[in-house]
Amino acid sequence: MIAQLRVDDRLIHGQVALVWTKELDTPGIVVANDNAAKDAMVQMTLKMATPTGKKLLIRSVQDAIAVFNNPKAANMRIFALTNCVEDALEIAKHVSNIEGINVANVGRFANGQGKVTQLTSTLMLNDEEMVALKQLSELDIPVFTQVVPSNARTSIASLLAEK
């Protein structure tokens, strides 16, 4: 079961490693990212950022979907990370056991993407990401933004309604 699918353009970093892993109390972290799955340097960096005692899997989005749907994973609590809304949508369309999707940090490091819609100080999405976010918000899964657990959860649907 995916305790949380987090969209964060930094994947594993301080907030994720120190705060969210404790909050969610999951033994495993799965990074679902095509680039990370084939880049040894990115893998090494993610492994170094993973908290001691946590298991880390780095898989392509399609391989991660297979992991999430494996019957062996059904009783495991997993913290899943991806760095873009489109990948979160792909996972959500093919995995049924997701407790919630946290769209936390997107677009802050993007350059030259054209028109960008800023939903919050940590959510700046291009047109394609906005389409994917709208589709994500229409699924039967709680979709919200919450940078750290001490922040209030804000529904993505409510943010989209304001735009």
N, C-alpha and C positions, 0 to 999 in steps of 0.2 A: 504494500500500500504506500502511495506517495503521500507523506504527511504534508508536504508543501512542494509545489513546483514554483521556483523563483526565477523570474526573468531579471538578470543583472548583467549589464555589459562588462562587468569586471569578473564575473564568475566567482571564484573563491578569493575573498579579501578579508580584511579585519572584521567587518560587521558580520559577514557570513561565518567565518571561522570561530570567532570568539563569542558572538551573541546568539546567532540563529541556531547553530548546532546545539547549544545548551538549551535554548528555548524549546526546540522541537524534540530534543532528546532522541535522535535517531542514530543508530549504530553505523549507518551507511550513507554516503553521499554519492550520487551519480551525476556526473557532468555530461550532459547531452549536447555535444557540439562537434560538428563535422571537422572543423579546423583543428581543434584540440586532439581529436582522435588520431590525427595523422602527423602531428607536429611534436617531436620528441622534446623540444625546448619548452613548449607550452605545458606538456605533461609534467615535466620536471618541476616547473614553477608551481603548478597546481598541487602537486604532491607535497612540495615544501610548505605550502600554505594550509594544508589539511591538518586539523588538530590531531594531536596524539590520541591514539585509541579509536579513531574513526577510520572505517574502511572507505576507500575511494575507488570508484570505477569511472573511467573516461571512455565514452563510447560515442560513435556517430549517432545522429538522431534516430535513424532506423534501428541500429543495434540497441540503443537505449530502450526504444519501444519494445523490442523483443525481450529485454531484461525485465521491464516492468510487467509484461504480460506472462512471464514464465511462472508457472504454478509454484515454484520454489520461493518466489518473491512475495507471494500473496500474504503471508503472515509477517513479513518484515516491514518495519517502518523505514522509509527512505526519504531523504531530503534530495530533491532533484533540482539541478541548476541548468539553465540555458541562457544564452546571452542575447536572444532576440525573440520578439513576439511571434514571428512566423514559426519558429521552431516549437515554441510553447503550444501554439495552435495545432501543429502537426501531432504533437504528443497527446494533447487533450482529445483530439479526434479519434485516437487509436488506443487510448488507455482509459479504462473505466474506473479505476480505484484511486482517484485524486481528491484529497480532502479540500484543497484550495490552491489557487494560482495567485501568486504575489508578483505583480508587475512593478518592480521596485526601482530599477535604474536602467533607463534606455535613452540612447541618443546623445549623451553628454559629450562623447568623444568623436561623434560623426562629423565629417567635413565634406562640404560640397554635395549634400544630398538634396539640394533644392528646397522647396517649401517644407517647413517643419511646423507642426502644431505642438505647442507647449501646454501640457495638461497640468503639470506640477513642476517644481524646481528640479525634479529628477527624472521627469518623463517628457522627452522631446522626440516626437515621432514624425517620420516622413509619411507620405500618402499611403504607401504599401503597408507600413506598420499600423497606420490608423485603420485600414480595412481589416487587417488581421485582428487588431484589438477589438473591433466591433464584433467580429465573428466569435472571438473568444468570449466576450461578455454575454453572448446569446446562448452559450452552452449551459447545461444544467450543473455547473460547478461554481462555487463562489470565486469570483475574480475581483481582486482588490489591489490596492497599493498600500504598502506599509514598509518603510525603509528599515526601521528597527522595531522590536516588540513594544517598546514604550510609546511609540507613535500610535495614534488611533488608526484603525483600518478605514480606508475610504474606498467605497465601491467604485469600480471602474465605470459601471453603467451610469452612476451619478455624475462622474467627471465628463463622460461623453455627452450626457444630456445638456451640460452647460455649454458645449461647443456648437 
